[in-house]
Amino acid sequence: MKRSIVIAAANAGEGHIASAFSILDILWVLYDQVLNLHSIQSKNLDRDRFVLSKGHACLGLYAVLAKKGFFSLLELENTFCKFSSIFGGHPNCNKVPGVEASTGSLGHGLPFALGIALGYKIKSIPQRVFTLIGDGECNEGTIWESVLLAAHHNLNNLCCIIDYNHSTDRALLLNDIARKFESFDWATIIINGHDHKEILNALQKTDSQKPTAIIANTIKGFGCSRMENDPAWHHRVPTKEELIEVLIELG
């Protein structure tokens, strides 16, 4: 999947590779072991939902959806961000099979997910709603308005995963994010966002009354030594020489 992400971005001449690598392990566990894929494919309305709030990391979601049979990795690699492609730089739920919400305007995915979770509560639908936000996205006021509202309505069917890769540290230090969510009356879990066992255990936990925040400690560009924790790779693609080296490192 990482190789396909790099190839897709290189062919397109654009993409947020490092951000996609940051969340790839989380998305894989979520789609491989938690979500009901048949329910998503059949568009059953009463299903677990996932909203990728940090839409610029969509290459990670596209790669996982491809591996799960929604479309082919080859199609992703060859058409990403082309004029007639279904794969844009942010996910479009009207074009890409398996995508639940069109996102990318930061701070909006959590409110989307909150609305779905509240609707499920009102209709007594037992399924859960997951969303993944970035730590930089936590600079947005809509995040904390939503966090407050979710706790007020006791949305224990809502799980917010925070991709804590410290990409926002140079602009605004968030420090103890878990404590912040706890102060808004959320249940919190802190994990290694690249450890599949820890990810799965956290995703399976629910509180009887409170929404859940999973603080996933991650590394931006994880798995590629030249990209890891290098801000220069936030939005750039490898040169031809770098592409060869990256693909060799990825096996």
BELTAWO-V276988 format. One record per residue. RES is the residue in one letter. PHI is phi in degrees with one decimal (999 if undefined). PSI is psi in whole degrees, -180 to 180 (* if undefined). NEAR is the number of other C-alpha atoms within 8 Angstrom. Layout:
RES PHI PSI NEAR
RES PHI PSI NEAR
This chain:
M 999 -41 8
K -64.6 -39 8
R -61.7 -43 8
S -64.6 -38 12
I -60.9 -47 14
V -65.1 -44 12
I -63.6 -44 10
A -59.9 -46 13
A -66.5 -42 15
A -63.2 -43 12
N -66.2 -35 9
A -82.1 -25 11
G 78.3 18 7
E -163.6 161 10
G 144.5 156 12
H -103.0 78 14
I -64.5 -49 17
A -61.4 -38 14
S -66.7 -39 12
A -64.8 -41 15
F -64.5 -33 14
S -61.6 -37 14
I -107.2 -1 13
L -60.9 -42 11
D -63.0 -40 12
I -62.9 -48 11
L -64.0 -38 11
W -63.9 -47 9
V -62.7 -42 12
L -60.1 -48 11
Y -81.1 -25 12
D -85.5 -30 8
Q -131.2 -6 7
V -118.8 -55 10
L -74.0 151 9
N -90.2 100 9
L -67.3 -34 7
H -61.8 -38 6
S -66.2 -37 9
I -68.1 -46 10
Q -64.9 -35 10
S -84.7 -4 6
K 58.2 35 6
N -62.4 124 8
L -66.0 -34 4
D -89.8 76 6
R -138.6 160 10
D -60.6 144 10
R -124.5 151 9
F -133.4 132 9
V -120.4 119 15
L -86.0 100 13
S -71.1 -42 16
K -81.2 78 15
G -64.1 -21 14
H -66.8 -16 11
A -91.3 22 13
C -61.0 -24 13
L -59.3 -33 12
G -64.7 -44 14
L -66.5 -44 12
Y -57.6 -44 10
A -63.5 -41 14
V -66.7 -45 13
L -61.8 -37 11
A -64.6 -46 12
K -62.5 -26 11
K -92.4 8 8
G 90.6 10 7
F -73.9 -28 10
F -167.0 -179 10
S -97.6 150 9
L -62.5 -35 10
L -63.5 -41 7
E -62.1 -42 9
L -62.1 -48 15
E -61.6 -38 13
N -91.1 -18 8
T -122.1 -6 11
F -50.6 125 16
C 63.6 15 11
K -75.9 161 9
F -57.0 -43 4
S -97.9 11 4
S -78.0 152 9
I -79.7 -15 9
F -97.2 100 15
G -91.8 178 10
G -70.9 -11 10
H -134.0 148 12
P -72.8 139 14
N -118.4 116 13
C -70.7 -16 11
N -86.9 -8 6
K -119.7 -41 7
V -97.4 116 10
P -56.9 133 9
G 93.9 -16 9
V -81.9 127 10
E -87.3 -27 8
A -150.8 141 11
S -78.8 118 11
T -135.8 175 15
G 141.9 -28 12
S -77.6 105 8
L -61.7 138 11
G 99.9 -6 14
H -98.0 -25 12
G -64.6 -40 17
L -64.4 -45 15
P -59.8 -38 11
F -57.5 -52 10
A -63.0 -39 14
L -59.8 -43 12
G -61.8 -41 8
I -64.6 -45 9
A -61.8 -41 13
L -65.4 -41 10
G -61.3 -40 8
Y -61.9 -41 11
K -63.0 -45 11
I -62.1 -38 7
K -91.8 4 6
S 57.5 38 6
I -87.9 124 8
P -79.9 -7 7
Q -69.9 165 9
R -108.1 162 11
V -125.2 127 14
F -114.8 144 13
T -141.6 152 14
L -124.0 124 14
I -119.3 160 16
G -92.7 160 12
D -68.0 -36 14
G -64.0 -31 8
E -65.7 -23 11
C -69.6 -3 11
N -75.0 -15 8
E -82.7 137 9
G -65.0 -30 8
T -62.8 -27 9
I -61.8 -50 14
W -76.5 -28 9
E -63.4 -41 8
S -69.6 -40 11
V -59.5 -43 10
L -65.3 -44 9
L -67.4 -40 8
A -62.7 -40 12
A -68.2 -39 13
H -60.0 -37 7
H -94.4 9 7
N 50.9 50 9
L -82.6 75 14
N -73.0 -2 12
N -92.0 4 12
L -107.4 130 14
C -125.9 120 14
C -108.1 121 13
I -99.6 124 12
I -102.9 118 12
D -80.1 92 15
Y -91.9 78 11
N -101.9 10 11
H 64.4 23 7
S -68.8 -19 11
T -93.0 -3 10
D -58.7 -36 8
R -69.6 -23 6
A -97.6 -44 5
L -157.8 118 7
L -75.7 127 7
L -95.9 -23 8
N 54.6 -121 4
D -85.0 89 6
I -67.2 -36 8
A -58.2 -44 11
R -62.9 -36 7
K -64.2 -47 8
F -65.1 -39 13
E -62.4 -36 10
S -66.6 -21 7
F -94.5 12 9
D 70.9 42 8
W -103.8 150 12
A -78.8 136 11
T -125.2 147 11
I -135.2 133 10
I -109.2 128 9
I -138.2 167 12
N -81.9 113 10
G -72.4 5 14
H -118.1 1 9
D -96.8 110 9
H -62.9 -35 10
K -67.2 -45 6
E -64.5 -40 10
I -61.3 -49 14
L -62.8 -46 12
N -58.8 -40 8
A -69.2 -43 10
L -65.6 -26 10
Q -85.4 -11 7
K -85.9 140 6
T -135.9 153 8
D -98.3 150 9
S -69.4 -24 5
Q -127.8 -32 7
K -101.7 152 12
P -68.3 159 17
T -113.6 134 14
A -112.8 123 14
I -103.7 113 14
I -88.5 104 14
A -97.6 107 12
N -74.1 115 12
T -128.4 171 13
I -118.6 122 9
K -66.2 128 14
G 81.2 19 17
F -52.1 130 12
G 98.6 -7 7
C -128.3 111 10
S -60.2 -36 7
R -75.0 -19 5
M -99.0 -25 11
E -58.2 122 12
N 56.8 28 8
D -107.6 109 10
P -57.9 -24 6
A -62.3 -22 6
W -94.4 12 12
H -58.5 -46 10
H -145.6 80 10
R -155.8 163 10
V -120.1 157 12
P -73.0 150 8
T -69.5 174 7
K -59.8 -40 6
E -69.1 -43 7
E -64.7 -37 8
L -59.4 -45 12
I -60.4 -46 8
E -64.7 -42 8
V -64.5 -45 9
L -64.9 -35 10
I -65.5 -44 7
E -62.8 -35 7
L -79.0 -2 9
G 90.8 * 4
